Amino acid sequence: MPLFKKRTVGKPGEWYYCLEHKKVEEGPECPGKDRFGPYASPGEAERAMETARERNLQWENDPRWHDAPASGPED
């Protein structure tokens, strides 16, 4: 028998989107590696994948994150 139980981090009243089960969960139901959150409401958690897509698009189009020089095209 293990000496310590493996606990899932989270608190009831916090909302998460489970990537494995593709559903909104309250509190610590699934391991942290399988979820996005915490979110303040179930509605925010439900939009987790859409929010991630929007943030990825912003990141991909942010000139601060590109290695290319800020000057014009190369000769």
PDB file of N, CA, C, O and CB in Angstrom:
ATOM      1  N   MET A   1       0.846  -1.190   0.000  1.00  0.00           N
ATOM      2  CA  MET A   1       0.000   0.000   0.000  1.00  0.00           C
ATOM      3  C   MET A   1       0.886   1.247   0.000  1.00  0.00           C
ATOM      4  O   MET A   1       1.827   1.334   0.789  1.00  0.00           O
ATOM      5  CB  MET A   1      -0.960   0.002   1.230  1.00  0.00           C
ATOM      6  N   PRO A   2       0.590   2.230  -0.895  1.00  0.00           N
ATOM      7  CA  PRO A   2       1.419   3.431  -0.952  1.00  0.00           C
ATOM      8  C   PRO A   2       1.313   4.245   0.331  1.00  0.00           C
ATOM      9  O   PRO A   2       0.281   4.268   1.001  1.00  0.00           O
ATOM     10  CB  PRO A   2       1.022   4.289  -2.145  1.00  0.00           C
ATOM     11  N   LEU A   3       2.393   4.894   0.638  1.00  0.00           N
ATOM     12  CA  LEU A   3       2.454   5.716   1.841  1.00  0.00           C
ATOM     13  C   LEU A   3       1.658   7.008   1.683  1.00  0.00           C
ATOM     14  O   LEU A   3       1.025   7.478   2.628  1.00  0.00           O
ATOM     15  CB  LEU A   3       3.900   6.036   2.183  1.00  0.00           C
ATOM     16  N   PHE A   4       1.697   7.578   0.473  1.00  0.00           N
ATOM     17  CA  PHE A   4       0.980   8.820   0.211  1.00  0.00           C
ATOM     18  C   PHE A   4       0.027   8.622  -0.952  1.00  0.00           C
ATOM     19  O   PHE A   4       0.349   7.926  -1.915  1.00  0.00           O
ATOM     20  CB  PHE A   4       1.960   9.973  -0.082  1.00  0.00           C
ATOM     21  N   LYS A   5      -1.141   9.232  -0.864  1.00  0.00           N
ATOM     22  CA  LYS A   5      -2.103   9.199  -1.971  1.00  0.00           C
ATOM     23  C   LYS A   5      -1.737  10.268  -2.989  1.00  0.00           C
ATOM     24  O   LYS A   5      -1.313  11.365  -2.626  1.00  0.00           O
ATOM     25  CB  LYS A   5      -3.556   9.408  -1.457  1.00  0.00           C
ATOM     26  N   LYS A   6      -1.902   9.943  -4.252  1.00  0.00           N
ATOM     27  CA  LYS A   6      -1.695  10.927  -5.311  1.00  0.00           C
ATOM     28  C   LYS A   6      -2.941  11.803  -5.385  1.00  0.00           C
ATOM     29  O   LYS A   6      -4.040  11.311  -5.641  1.00  0.00           O
ATOM     30  CB  LYS A   6      -1.401  10.235  -6.693  1.00  0.00           C
ATOM     31  N   ARG A   7      -2.762  13.109  -5.157  1.00  0.00           N
ATOM     32  CA  ARG A   7      -3.902  14.022  -5.157  1.00  0.00           C
ATOM     33  C   ARG A   7      -3.916  14.861  -6.424  1.00  0.00           C
ATOM     34  O   ARG A   7      -2.868  15.223  -6.960  1.00  0.00           O
ATOM     35  CB  ARG A   7      -3.868  14.930  -3.922  1.00  0.00           C
ATOM     36  N   THR A   8      -5.106  15.160  -6.890  1.00  0.00           N
ATOM     37  CA  THR A   8      -5.292  16.062  -8.023  1.00  0.00           C
ATOM     38  C   THR A   8      -5.429  17.470  -7.458  1.00  0.00           C
ATOM     39  O   THR A   8      -6.190  17.686  -6.514  1.00  0.00           O
ATOM     40  CB  THR A   8      -6.550  15.661  -8.893  1.00  0.00           C
ATOM     41  N   VAL A   9      -4.708  18.419  -8.021  1.00  0.00           N
ATOM     42  CA  VAL A   9      -4.726  19.787  -7.526  1.00  0.00           C
ATOM     43  C   VAL A   9      -5.964  20.515  -8.041  1.00  0.00           C
ATOM     44  O   VAL A   9      -6.336  20.354  -9.204  1.00  0.00           O
ATOM     45  CB  VAL A   9      -3.446  20.533  -7.946  1.00  0.00           C
ATOM     46  N   GLY A  10      -6.587  21.289  -7.213  1.00  0.00           N
ATOM     47  CA  GLY A  10      -7.756  22.072  -7.588  1.00  0.00           C
ATOM     48  C   GLY A  10      -8.698  22.195  -6.402  1.00  0.00           C
ATOM     49  O   GLY A  10      -8.543  21.502  -5.397  1.00  0.00           O
ATOM     50  N   LYS A  11      -9.662  23.071  -6.526  1.00  0.00           N
ATOM     51  CA  LYS A  11     -10.620  23.299  -5.448  1.00  0.00           C
ATOM     52  C   LYS A  11     -12.033  23.289  -6.014  1.00  0.00           C
ATOM     53  O   LYS A  11     -12.247  23.726  -7.145  1.00  0.00           O
ATOM     54  CB  LYS A  11     -10.332  24.639  -4.724  1.00  0.00           C
ATOM     55  N   PRO A  12     -12.999  22.797  -5.246  1.00  0.00           N
ATOM     56  CA  PRO A  12     -14.386  22.925  -5.687  1.00  0.00           C
ATOM     57  C   PRO A  12     -14.737  24.406  -5.869  1.00  0.00           C
ATOM     58  O   PRO A  12     -14.282  25.249  -5.096  1.00  0.00           O
ATOM     59  CB  PRO A  12     -15.350  22.254  -4.668  1.00  0.00           C
ATOM     60  N   GLY A  13     -15.531  24.720  -6.870  1.00  0.00           N
ATOM     61  CA  GLY A  13     -15.863  26.113  -7.182  1.00  0.00           C
ATOM     62  C   GLY A  13     -14.983  26.669  -8.285  1.00  0.00           C
ATOM     63  O   GLY A  13     -15.268  27.735  -8.831  1.00  0.00           O
ATOM     64  N   GLU A  14     -13.907  25.951  -8.621  1.00  0.00           N
ATOM     65  CA  GLU A  14     -13.083  26.310  -9.763  1.00  0.00           C
ATOM     66  C   GLU A  14     -13.512  25.429 -10.920  1.00  0.00           C
ATOM     67  O   GLU A  14     -13.820  24.252 -10.729  1.00  0.00           O
ATOM     68  CB  GLU A  14     -11.556  26.150  -9.452  1.00  0.00           C
ATOM     69  N   TRP A  15     -13.532  25.988 -12.110  1.00  0.00           N
ATOM     70  CA  TRP A  15     -14.011  25.258 -13.281  1.00  0.00           C
ATOM     71  C   TRP A  15     -12.862  24.978 -14.232  1.00  0.00           C
ATOM     72  O   TRP A  15     -11.986  25.822 -14.423  1.00  0.00           O
ATOM     73  CB  TRP A  15     -15.117  26.044 -13.999  1.00  0.00           C
ATOM     74  N   TYR A  16     -12.864  23.799 -14.824  1.00  0.00           N
ATOM     75  CA  TYR A  16     -11.806  23.352 -15.718  1.00  0.00           C
ATOM     76  C   TYR A  16     -12.422  22.748 -16.972  1.00  0.00           C
ATOM     77  O   TYR A  16     -13.577  22.322 -16.974  1.00  0.00           O
ATOM     78  CB  TYR A  16     -10.884  22.330 -15.015  1.00  0.00           C
ATOM     79  N   TYR A  17     -11.622  22.721 -18.044  1.00  0.00           N
ATOM     80  CA  TYR A  17     -12.020  21.992 -19.242  1.00  0.00           C
ATOM     81  C   TYR A  17     -11.096  20.800 -19.359  1.00  0.00           C
ATOM     82  O   TYR A  17      -9.882  20.962 -19.480  1.00  0.00           O
ATOM     83  CB  TYR A  17     -11.963  22.895 -20.529  1.00  0.00           C
ATOM     84  N   CYS A  18     -11.665  19.593 -19.323  1.00  0.00           N
ATOM     85  CA  CYS A  18     -10.887  18.366 -19.411  1.00  0.00           C
ATOM     86  C   CYS A  18     -10.608  18.050 -20.876  1.00  0.00           C
ATOM     87  O   CYS A  18     -11.532  17.888 -21.673  1.00  0.00           O
ATOM     88  CB  CYS A  18     -11.626  17.191 -18.725  1.00  0.00           C
ATOM     89  N   LEU A  19      -9.328  17.965 -21.220  1.00  0.00           N
ATOM     90  CA  LEU A  19      -8.922  17.685 -22.595  1.00  0.00           C
ATOM     91  C   LEU A  19      -9.154  16.224 -22.966  1.00  0.00           C
ATOM     92  O   LEU A  19      -9.356  15.905 -24.138  1.00  0.00           O
ATOM     93  CB  LEU A  19      -7.457  18.042 -22.792  1.00  0.00           C
ATOM     94  N   GLU A  20      -9.126  15.349 -21.987  1.00  0.00           N
ATOM     95  CA  GLU A  20      -9.324  13.925 -22.258  1.00  0.00           C
ATOM     96  C   GLU A  20     -10.798  13.582 -22.461  1.00  0.00           C
ATOM     97  O   GLU A  20     -11.152  12.851 -23.386  1.00  0.00           O
ATOM     98  CB  GLU A  20      -8.753  13.092 -21.117  1.00  0.00           C
ATOM     99  N   HIS A  21     -11.656  14.118 -21.586  1.00  0.00           N
ATOM    100  CA  HIS A  21     -13.086  13.806 -21.650  1.00  0.00           C
ATOM    101  C   HIS A  21     -13.886  14.815 -22.466  1.00  0.00           C
ATOM    102  O   HIS A  21     -15.068  14.602 -22.737  1.00  0.00           O
ATOM    103  CB  HIS A  21     -13.651  13.734 -20.258  1.00  0.00           C
ATOM    104  N   LYS A  22     -13.234  15.924 -22.863  1.00  0.00           N
ATOM    105  CA  LYS A  22     -13.883  16.979 -23.663  1.00  0.00           C
ATOM    106  C   LYS A  22     -15.133  17.520 -22.979  1.00  0.00           C
ATOM    107  O   LYS A  22     -16.193  17.643 -23.593  1.00  0.00           O
ATOM    108  CB  LYS A  22     -14.249  16.445 -25.050  1.00  0.00           C
ATOM    109  N   LYS A  23     -14.982  17.846 -21.668  1.00  0.00           N
ATOM    110  CA  LYS A  23     -16.124  18.375 -20.930  1.00  0.00           C
ATOM    111  C   LYS A  23     -15.667  19.311 -19.824  1.00  0.00           C
ATOM    112  O   LYS A  23     -14.503  19.304 -19.424  1.00  0.00           O
ATOM    113  CB  LYS A  23     -16.959  17.237 -20.345  1.00  0.00           C
ATOM    114  N   VAL A  24     -16.597  20.111 -19.340  1.00  0.00           N
ATOM    115  CA  VAL A  24     -16.361  21.033 -18.241  1.00  0.00           C
ATOM    116  C   VAL A  24     -16.490  20.265 -16.936  1.00  0.00           C
ATOM    117  O   VAL A  24     -17.402  19.457 -16.761  1.00  0.00           O
ATOM    118  CB  VAL A  24     -17.350  22.234 -18.286  1.00  0.00           C
ATOM    119  N   GLU A  25     -15.547  20.535 -16.011  1.00  0.00           N
ATOM    120  CA  GLU A  25     -15.571  19.864 -14.711  1.00  0.00           C
ATOM    121  C   GLU A  25     -15.395  20.891 -13.607  1.00  0.00           C
ATOM    122  O   GLU A  25     -14.707  21.897 -13.783  1.00  0.00           O
ATOM    123  CB  GLU A  25     -14.470  18.779 -14.623  1.00  0.00           C
ATOM    124  N   GLU A  26     -16.013  20.633 -12.485  1.00  0.00           N
ATOM    125  CA  GLU A  26     -15.828  21.496 -11.323  1.00  0.00           C
ATOM    126  C   GLU A  26     -14.882  20.820 -10.358  1.00  0.00           C
ATOM    127  O   GLU A  26     -15.047  19.650 -10.014  1.00  0.00           O
ATOM    128  CB  GLU A  26     -17.177  21.814 -10.636  1.00  0.00           C
ATOM    129  N   GLY A  27     -13.885  21.577  -9.924  1.00  0.00           N
ATOM    130  CA  GLY A  27     -12.956  21.055  -8.928  1.00  0.00           C
ATOM    131  C   GLY A  27     -11.993  20.026  -9.488  1.00  0.00           C
ATOM    132  O   GLY A  27     -11.841  19.900 -10.703  1.00  0.00           O
ATOM    133  N   PRO A  28     -11.346  19.297  -8.601  1.00  0.00           N
ATOM    134  CA  PRO A  28     -10.269  18.384  -8.997  1.00  0.00           C
ATOM    135  C   PRO A  28     -10.764  17.013  -9.438  1.00  0.00           C
ATOM    136  O   PRO A  28     -10.648  16.045  -8.687  1.00  0.00           O
ATOM    137  CB  PRO A  28      -9.309  18.216  -7.860  1.00  0.00           C
ATOM    138  N   GLU A  29     -11.307  16.921 -10.631  1.00  0.00           N
ATOM    139  CA  GLU A  29     -11.755  15.617 -11.121  1.00  0.00           C
ATOM    140  C   GLU A  29     -10.655  14.890 -11.883  1.00  0.00           C
ATOM    141  O   GLU A  29     -10.421  13.707 -11.635  1.00  0.00           O
ATOM    142  CB  GLU A  29     -12.977  15.781 -12.013  1.00  0.00           C
ATOM    143  N   CYS A  30      -9.977  15.565 -12.801  1.00  0.00           N
ATOM    144  CA  CYS A  30      -8.945  14.933 -13.619  1.00  0.00           C
ATOM    145  C   CYS A  30      -7.578  15.536 -13.296  1.00  0.00           C
ATOM    146  O   CYS A  30      -7.501  16.635 -12.748  1.00  0.00           O
ATOM    147  CB  CYS A  30      -9.267  15.095 -15.124  1.00  0.00           C
ATOM    148  N   PRO A  31      -6.498  14.825 -13.631  1.00  0.00           N
ATOM    149  CA  PRO A  31      -5.152  15.354 -13.378  1.00  0.00           C
ATOM    150  C   PRO A  31      -4.905  16.668 -14.118  1.00  0.00           C
ATOM    151  O   PRO A  31      -5.478  16.911 -15.180  1.00  0.00           O
ATOM    152  CB  PRO A  31      -4.099  14.328 -13.787  1.00  0.00           C
ATOM    153  N   GLY A  32      -4.057  17.498 -13.553  1.00  0.00           N
ATOM    154  CA  GLY A  32      -3.744  18.798 -14.132  1.00  0.00           C
ATOM    155  C   GLY A  32      -3.199  18.714 -15.539  1.00  0.00           C
ATOM    156  O   GLY A  32      -3.407  19.633 -16.331  1.00  0.00           O
ATOM    157  N   LYS A  33      -2.505  17.634 -15.876  1.00  0.00           N
ATOM    158  CA  LYS A  33      -1.936  17.501 -17.220  1.00  0.00           C
ATOM    159  C   LYS A  33      -3.010  17.350 -18.288  1.00  0.00           C
ATOM    160  O   LYS A  33      -2.728  17.524 -19.474  1.00  0.00           O
ATOM    161  CB  LYS A  33      -0.995  16.312 -17.272  1.00  0.00           C
ATOM    162  N   ASP A  34      -4.228  17.031 -17.888  1.00  0.00           N
ATOM    163  CA  ASP A  34      -5.322  16.785 -18.832  1.00  0.00           C
ATOM    164  C   ASP A  34      -6.376  17.883 -18.848  1.00  0.00           C
ATOM    165  O   ASP A  34      -7.476  17.670 -19.359  1.00  0.00           O
ATOM    166  CB  ASP A  34      -5.980  15.481 -18.508  1.00  0.00           C
ATOM    167  N   ARG A  35      -6.060  19.062 -18.295  1.00  0.00           N
ATOM    168  CA  ARG A  35      -7.116  20.081 -18.226  1.00  0.00           C
ATOM    169  C   ARG A  35      -6.569  21.481 -18.398  1.00  0.00           C
ATOM    170  O   ARG A  35      -5.392  21.744 -18.151  1.00  0.00           O
ATOM    171  CB  ARG A  35      -7.853  19.986 -16.909  1.00  0.00           C
ATOM    172  N   PHE A  36      -7.450  22.380 -18.828  1.00  0.00           N
ATOM    173  CA  PHE A  36      -7.197  23.812 -18.877  1.00  0.00           C
ATOM    174  C   PHE A  36      -7.957  24.436 -17.717  1.00  0.00           C
ATOM    175  O   PHE A  36      -9.049  23.980 -17.379  1.00  0.00           O
ATOM    176  CB  PHE A  36      -7.628  24.437 -20.257  1.00  0.00           C
ATOM    177  N   GLY A  37      -7.402  25.461 -17.109  1.00  0.00           N
ATOM    178  CA  GLY A  37      -8.108  26.172 -16.051  1.00  0.00           C
ATOM    179  C   GLY A  37      -7.175  26.507 -14.912  1.00  0.00           C
ATOM    180  O   GLY A  37      -5.972  26.262 -15.003  1.00  0.00           O
ATOM    181  N   PRO A  38      -7.696  27.050 -13.864  1.00  0.00           N
ATOM    182  CA  PRO A  38      -9.101  27.203 -13.527  1.00  0.00           C
ATOM    183  C   PRO A  38      -9.740  28.425 -14.185  1.00  0.00           C
ATOM    184  O   PRO A  38      -9.073  29.404 -14.520  1.00  0.00           O
ATOM    185  CB  PRO A  38      -9.254  27.293 -12.037  1.00  0.00           C
ATOM    186  N   TYR A  39     -11.038  28.329 -14.353  1.00  0.00           N
ATOM    187  CA  TYR A  39     -11.853  29.412 -14.882  1.00  0.00           C
ATOM    188  C   TYR A  39     -12.861  29.818 -13.810  1.00  0.00           C
ATOM    189  O   TYR A  39     -13.184  29.035 -12.917  1.00  0.00           O
ATOM    190  CB  TYR A  39     -12.574  28.988 -16.205  1.00  0.00           C
ATOM    191  N   ALA A  40     -13.349  31.049 -13.911  1.00  0.00           N
ATOM    192  CA  ALA A  40     -14.272  31.581 -12.907  1.00  0.00           C
ATOM    193  C   ALA A  40     -15.691  31.045 -13.049  1.00  0.00           C
ATOM    194  O   ALA A  40     -16.461  31.063 -12.089  1.00  0.00           O
ATOM    195  CB  ALA A  40     -14.298  33.080 -12.987  1.00  0.00           C
ATOM    196  N   SER A  41     -16.043  30.566 -14.248  1.00  0.00           N
ATOM    197  CA  SER A  41     -17.411  30.093 -14.459  1.00  0.00           C
ATOM    198  C   SER A  41     -17.406  28.902 -15.412  1.00  0.00           C
ATOM    199  O   SER A  41     -16.433  28.687 -16.135  1.00  0.00           O
ATOM    200  CB  SER A  41     -18.307  31.229 -15.015  1.00  0.00           C
ATOM    201  N   PRO A  42     -18.483  28.133 -15.416  1.00  0.00           N
ATOM    202  CA  PRO A  42     -18.581  27.025 -16.362  1.00  0.00           C
ATOM    203  C   PRO A  42     -18.567  27.506 -17.816  1.00  0.00           C
ATOM    204  O   PRO A  42     -18.048  26.810 -18.689  1.00  0.00           O
ATOM    205  CB  PRO A  42     -19.848  26.226 -16.094  1.00  0.00           C
ATOM    206  N   GLY A  43     -19.128  28.674 -18.081  1.00  0.00           N
ATOM    207  CA  GLY A  43     -19.154  29.220 -19.435  1.00  0.00           C
ATOM    208  C   GLY A  43     -17.753  29.513 -19.961  1.00  0.00           C
ATOM    209  O   GLY A  43     -17.448  29.238 -21.121  1.00  0.00           O
ATOM    210  N   GLU A  44     -16.904  30.072 -19.100  1.00  0.00           N
ATOM    211  CA  GLU A  44     -15.522  30.335 -19.502  1.00  0.00           C
ATOM    212  C   GLU A  44     -14.800  29.025 -19.776  1.00  0.00           C
ATOM    213  O   GLU A  44     -14.052  28.923 -20.748  1.00  0.00           O
ATOM    214  CB  GLU A  44     -14.779  31.140 -18.416  1.00  0.00           C
ATOM    215  N   ALA A  45     -15.012  28.031 -18.938  1.00  0.00           N
ATOM    216  CA  ALA A  45     -14.371  26.728 -19.125  1.00  0.00           C
ATOM    217  C   ALA A  45     -14.849  26.074 -20.416  1.00  0.00           C
ATOM    218  O   ALA A  45     -14.073  25.413 -21.106  1.00  0.00           O
ATOM    219  CB  ALA A  45     -14.657  25.807 -17.927  1.00  0.00           C
ATOM    220  N   GLU A  46     -16.111  26.256 -20.738  1.00  0.00           N
ATOM    221  CA  GLU A  46     -16.676  25.687 -21.964  1.00  0.00           C
ATOM    222  C   GLU A  46     -16.021  26.271 -23.215  1.00  0.00           C
ATOM    223  O   GLU A  46     -15.923  25.598 -24.240  1.00  0.00           O
ATOM    224  CB  GLU A  46     -18.185  25.928 -22.010  1.00  0.00           C
ATOM    225  N   ARG A  47     -15.574  27.520 -23.127  1.00  0.00           N
ATOM    226  CA  ARG A  47     -14.915  28.194 -24.258  1.00  0.00           C
ATOM    227  C   ARG A  47     -13.403  27.980 -24.257  1.00  0.00           C
ATOM    228  O   ARG A  47     -12.704  28.655 -25.012  1.00  0.00           O
ATOM    229  CB  ARG A  47     -15.217  29.689 -24.226  1.00  0.00           C
ATOM    230  N   ALA A  48     -12.874  27.078 -23.449  1.00  0.00           N
ATOM    231  CA  ALA A  48     -11.424  26.916 -23.282  1.00  0.00           C
ATOM    232  C   ALA A  48     -10.696  26.672 -24.594  1.00  0.00           C
ATOM    233  O   ALA A  48      -9.656  27.284 -24.838  1.00  0.00           O
ATOM    234  CB  ALA A  48     -11.141  25.777 -22.340  1.00  0.00           C
ATOM    235  N   MET A  49     -11.208  25.804 -25.435  1.00  0.00           N
ATOM    236  CA  MET A  49     -10.526  25.498 -26.692  1.00  0.00           C
ATOM    237  C   MET A  49     -10.553  26.702 -27.638  1.00  0.00           C
ATOM    238  O   MET A  49      -9.570  26.972 -28.327  1.00  0.00           O
ATOM    239  CB  MET A  49     -11.176  24.277 -27.369  1.00  0.00           C
ATOM    240  N   GLU A  50     -11.663  27.417 -27.669  1.00  0.00           N
ATOM    241  CA  GLU A  50     -11.766  28.617 -28.502  1.00  0.00           C
ATOM    242  C   GLU A  50     -10.796  29.693 -28.002  1.00  0.00           C
ATOM    243  O   GLU A  50     -10.127  30.352 -28.798  1.00  0.00           O
ATOM    244  CB  GLU A  50     -13.221  29.157 -28.504  1.00  0.00           C
ATOM    245  N   THR A  51     -10.727  29.864 -26.686  1.00  0.00           N
ATOM    246  CA  THR A  51      -9.798  30.828 -26.094  1.00  0.00           C
ATOM    247  C   THR A  51      -8.361  30.460 -26.435  1.00  0.00           C
ATOM    248  O   THR A  51      -7.561  31.335 -26.764  1.00  0.00           O
ATOM    249  CB  THR A  51      -9.983  30.893 -24.567  1.00  0.00           C
ATOM    250  N   ALA A  52      -8.025  29.173 -26.361  1.00  0.00           N
ATOM    251  CA  ALA A  52      -6.677  28.718 -26.697  1.00  0.00           C
ATOM    252  C   ALA A  52      -6.353  29.003 -28.164  1.00  0.00           C
ATOM    253  O   ALA A  52      -5.249  29.451 -28.475  1.00  0.00           O
ATOM    254  CB  ALA A  52      -6.532  27.215 -26.406  1.00  0.00           C
ATOM    255  N   ARG A  53      -7.295  28.752 -29.061  1.00  0.00           N
ATOM    256  CA  ARG A  53      -7.086  29.042 -30.487  1.00  0.00           C
ATOM    257  C   ARG A  53      -6.829  30.531 -30.715  1.00  0.00           C
ATOM    258  O   ARG A  53      -5.929  30.904 -31.468  1.00  0.00           O
ATOM    259  CB  ARG A  53      -8.305  28.587 -31.312  1.00  0.00           C
ATOM    260  N   GLU A  54      -7.632  31.388 -30.053  1.00  0.00           N
ATOM    261  CA  GLU A  54      -7.467  32.837 -30.196  1.00  0.00           C
ATOM    262  C   GLU A  54      -6.102  33.284 -29.688  1.00  0.00           C
ATOM    263  O   GLU A  54      -5.436  34.098 -30.329  1.00  0.00           O
ATOM    264  CB  GLU A  54      -8.577  33.582 -29.442  1.00  0.00           C
ATOM    265  N   ARG A  55      -5.681  32.757 -28.540  1.00  0.00           N
ATOM    266  CA  ARG A  55      -4.379  33.132 -27.981  1.00  0.00           C
ATOM    267  C   ARG A  55      -3.233  32.627 -28.849  1.00  0.00           C
ATOM    268  O   ARG A  55      -2.233  33.325 -29.016  1.00  0.00           O
ATOM    269  CB  ARG A  55      -4.234  32.587 -26.561  1.00  0.00           C
ATOM    270  N   ASN A  56      -3.363  31.430 -29.400  1.00  0.00           N
ATOM    271  CA  ASN A  56      -2.330  30.916 -30.296  1.00  0.00           C
ATOM    272  C   ASN A  56      -2.201  31.786 -31.535  1.00  0.00           C
ATOM    273  O   ASN A  56      -1.089  32.059 -31.987  1.00  0.00           O
ATOM    274  CB  ASN A  56      -2.638  29.476 -30.697  1.00  0.00           C
ATOM    275  N   LEU A  57      -3.326  32.224 -32.091  1.00  0.00           N
ATOM    276  CA  LEU A  57      -3.311  33.086 -33.267  1.00  0.00           C
ATOM    277  C   LEU A  57      -2.643  34.419 -32.945  1.00  0.00           C
ATOM    278  O   LEU A  57      -1.852  34.925 -33.741  1.00  0.00           O
ATOM    279  CB  LEU A  57      -4.738  33.315 -33.786  1.00  0.00           C
ATOM    280  N   GLN A  58      -2.957  34.988 -31.787  1.00  0.00           N
ATOM    281  CA  GLN A  58      -2.320  36.235 -31.368  1.00  0.00           C
ATOM    282  C   GLN A  58      -0.814  36.044 -31.236  1.00  0.00           C
ATOM    283  O   GLN A  58      -0.037  36.893 -31.672  1.00  0.00           O
ATOM    284  CB  GLN A  58      -2.916  36.728 -30.036  1.00  0.00           C
ATOM    285  N   TRP A  59      -0.403  34.937 -30.638  1.00  0.00           N
ATOM    286  CA  TRP A  59       1.003  34.658 -30.453  1.00  0.00           C
ATOM    287  C   TRP A  59       1.713  34.491 -31.791  1.00  0.00           C
ATOM    288  O   TRP A  59       2.808  35.020 -31.984  1.00  0.00           O
ATOM    289  CB  TRP A  59       1.182  33.417 -29.602  1.00  0.00           C
ATOM    290  N   GLU A  60       1.099  33.762 -32.710  1.00  0.00           N
ATOM    291  CA  GLU A  60       1.705  33.524 -34.016  1.00  0.00           C
ATOM    292  C   GLU A  60       1.873  34.810 -34.815  1.00  0.00           C
ATOM    293  O   GLU A  60       2.770  34.908 -35.651  1.00  0.00           O
ATOM    294  CB  GLU A  60       0.870  32.540 -34.804  1.00  0.00           C
ATOM    295  N   ASN A  61       1.018  35.795 -34.564  1.00  0.00           N
ATOM    296  CA  ASN A  61       1.078  37.053 -35.303  1.00  0.00           C
ATOM    297  C   ASN A  61       1.763  38.177 -34.535  1.00  0.00           C
ATOM    298  O   ASN A  61       1.772  39.317 -34.997  1.00  0.00           O
ATOM    299  CB  ASN A  61      -0.304  37.483 -35.675  1.00  0.00           C
ATOM    300  N   ASP A  62       2.328  37.881 -33.389  1.00  0.00           N
ATOM    301  CA  ASP A  62       3.007  38.883 -32.571  1.00  0.00           C
ATOM    302  C   ASP A  62       4.459  39.010 -33.039  1.00  0.00           C
ATOM    303  O   ASP A  62       5.224  38.052 -32.924  1.00  0.00           O
ATOM    304  CB  ASP A  62       2.941  38.506 -31.057  1.00  0.00           C
ATOM    305  N   PRO A  63       4.850  40.172 -33.563  1.00  0.00           N
ATOM    306  CA  PRO A  63       6.213  40.317 -34.088  1.00  0.00           C
ATOM    307  C   PRO A  63       7.293  40.151 -33.019  1.00  0.00           C
ATOM    308  O   PRO A  63       8.443  39.872 -33.358  1.00  0.00           O
ATOM    309  CB  PRO A  63       6.362  41.668 -34.741  1.00  0.00           C
ATOM    310  N   ARG A  64       6.960  40.313 -31.757  1.00  0.00           N
ATOM    311  CA  ARG A  64       7.963  40.161 -30.696  1.00  0.00           C
ATOM    312  C   ARG A  64       8.431  38.716 -30.553  1.00  0.00           C
ATOM    313  O   ARG A  64       9.477  38.467 -29.955  1.00  0.00           O
ATOM    314  CB  ARG A  64       7.399  40.650 -29.369  1.00  0.00           C
ATOM    315  N   TRP A  65       7.672  37.760 -31.093  1.00  0.00           N
ATOM    316  CA  TRP A  65       8.011  36.350 -30.919  1.00  0.00           C
ATOM    317  C   TRP A  65       8.626  35.723 -32.158  1.00  0.00           C
ATOM    318  O   TRP A  65       8.834  34.510 -32.196  1.00  0.00           O
ATOM    319  CB  TRP A  65       6.789  35.581 -30.533  1.00  0.00           C
ATOM    320  N   HIS A  66       8.917  36.516 -33.159  1.00  0.00           N
ATOM    321  CA  HIS A  66       9.524  35.986 -34.378  1.00  0.00           C
ATOM    322  C   HIS A  66      11.020  36.287 -34.378  1.00  0.00           C
ATOM    323  O   HIS A  66      11.448  37.342 -33.909  1.00  0.00           O
ATOM    324  CB  HIS A  66       8.846  36.585 -35.637  1.00  0.00           C
ATOM    325  N   ASP A  67      11.810  35.359 -34.905  1.00  0.00           N
ATOM    326  CA  ASP A  67      13.260  35.513 -34.933  1.00  0.00           C
ATOM    327  C   ASP A  67      13.738  36.360 -36.105  1.00  0.00           C
ATOM    328  O   ASP A  67      14.901  36.764 -36.133  1.00  0.00           O
ATOM    329  CB  ASP A  67      13.916  34.159 -34.988  1.00  0.00           C
ATOM    330  N   ALA A  68      12.883  36.634 -37.058  1.00  0.00           N
ATOM    331  CA  ALA A  68      13.270  37.402 -38.239  1.00  0.00           C
ATOM    332  C   ALA A  68      13.600  38.835 -37.823  1.00  0.00           C
ATOM    333  O   ALA A  68      12.955  39.389 -36.933  1.00  0.00           O
ATOM    334  CB  ALA A  68      12.138  37.384 -39.311  1.00  0.00           C
ATOM    335  N   PRO A  69      14.590  39.427 -38.458  1.00  0.00           N
ATOM    336  CA  PRO A  69      14.936  40.823 -38.131  1.00  0.00           C
ATOM    337  C   PRO A  69      13.784  41.753 -38.477  1.00  0.00           C
ATOM    338  O   PRO A  69      12.972  41.449 -39.351  1.00  0.00           O
ATOM    339  CB  PRO A  69      16.213  41.263 -38.883  1.00  0.00           C
ATOM    340  N   ALA A  70      13.718  42.869 -37.799  1.00  0.00           N
ATOM    341  CA  ALA A  70      12.639  43.840 -37.993  1.00  0.00           C
ATOM    342  C   ALA A  70      12.797  44.637 -39.277  1.00  0.00           C
ATOM    343  O   ALA A  70      11.859  45.313 -39.701  1.00  0.00           O
ATOM    344  CB  ALA A  70      12.577  44.787 -36.819  1.00  0.00           C
ATOM    345  N   SER A  71      13.982  44.569 -39.913  1.00  0.00           N
ATOM    346  CA  SER A  71      14.211  45.330 -41.140  1.00  0.00           C
ATOM    347  C   SER A  71      13.485  44.706 -42.322  1.00  0.00           C
ATOM    348  O   SER A  71      12.827  43.676 -42.170  1.00  0.00           O
ATOM    349  CB  SER A  71      15.704  45.422 -41.437  1.00  0.00           C
ATOM    350  N   GLY A  72      13.596  45.317 -43.497  1.00  0.00           N
ATOM    351  CA  GLY A  72      12.913  44.870 -44.701  1.00  0.00           C
ATOM    352  C   GLY A  72      13.454  43.549 -45.229  1.00  0.00           C
ATOM    353  O   GLY A  72      14.270  42.906 -44.569  1.00  0.00           O
ATOM    354  N   PRO A  73      13.006  43.135 -46.421  1.00  0.00           N
ATOM    355  CA  PRO A  73      13.439  41.873 -46.999  1.00  0.00           C
ATOM    356  C   PRO A  73      14.937  41.868 -47.281  1.00  0.00           C
ATOM    357  O   PRO A  73      15.553  42.904 -47.532  1.00  0.00           O
ATOM    358  CB  PRO A  73      12.670  41.592 -48.275  1.00  0.00           C
ATOM    359  N   GLU A  74      15.495  40.669 -47.230  1.00  0.00           N
ATOM    360  CA  GLU A  74      16.938  40.531 -47.457  1.00  0.00           C
ATOM    361  C   GLU A  74      17.254  40.658 -48.946  1.00  0.00           C
ATOM    362  O   GLU A  74      16.401  40.392 -49.793  1.00  0.00           O
ATOM    363  CB  GLU A  74      17.450  39.173 -46.912  1.00  0.00           C
ATOM    364  N   ASP A  75      18.488  41.067 -49.257  1.00  0.00           N
ATOM    365  CA  ASP A  75      18.918  41.206 -50.665  1.00  0.00           C
ATOM    366  C   ASP A  75      19.208  39.872 -51.278  1.00  0.00           C
ATOM    367  O   ASP A  75      19.580  39.798 -52.449  1.00  0.00           O
ATOM    368  CB  ASP A  75      20.151  42.091 -50.774  1.00  0.00           C
TER     369      ASP A  75
END
